[in-house]
């Protein structure tokens, strides 16, 4: 099947650059990533992930971390597990 349909979307430049950097790490270009997303939508009959509105506690936590409050910085995974008591 030939690929001849065009999808256009306007997104924030920073989001585009960040996502494309991840695509490159995965060996994908934007067209391939979008095709994978569309295929997953088709296969699942909807969005291939859960979409929810964050509750008040989650919104507060996001706001605090965005402001650099109540963060725990870990050197590596081992340090993280230690701080979690695992």
N, C-alpha and C positions, 0 to 999 in steps of 0.2 A: 504494500500500500504506500503510495507516495505521500510525502508530508508537504502539504501546500497551504494549510490554514495558519493564520497569523493570530497570535494573542498579544494584545498590548495592555500594559498596566502602568500606572504612575505610582511610584513608591518613593520613600525617603532615600536619598542617595547613600546615607550611612548604612541603612538596612540592606540595600542592594549590594554594596561593597562587602559587607560582613557575610552575607549569604553566599555570594560568589566565591569568596575566599574558602568557605567550607566546601562548596561544590568542587573547587579545584583540588582540595585535599582528598576528596572522594573520587577524583578522576572524572568528574562530570562537568558539562557546561550548563548554562542556564536552560537551554531548550530541553536537554535530557532530564534535568531536575523537574522542570514543569511537566514533562511527559509522564514521569514517574508519579508525580502528585495526581495528575488527571487520571492515570490508570488506577491508582489506589482509590480515588473517589468513585470511579466506575465499579471496581470490585466490591467496595464496601457499601455502595448505595447511599453514600453521604460523605461527609468529611471523615478522613481516616484518623481522626483524633477527637477527643472530647473537648467541646467548647463550652465553658461555663463562665459566669460572672463571679469574680472573687467576692467572698464574704468580707465583712468588716474587719475581722482579725487578719485575714490575708492582705487586704488593702493597707492596713496599718503596718504590717510587717514589711511590705514592699516599700512603703514610704520611708520607714526607718532605715532600711538597708540602702535605699537610694540616697539618703542623707548621711550614710556612713555610721549609723548608730547601731548598737547591739550586734556588731559583727564579731565573729570568731575567725581569725586567720590561722590557717594551718600550713606548715612547711611542705607536707606531702600527705599521702593517704595514711601512712602509719601514724603520723602526728594527729590526724583527724580521728582515727579510731581510738587513740589514746585519750584524746579530749572527750570523746563520746563515752569512754569507759568500756570500750569493747575490746 
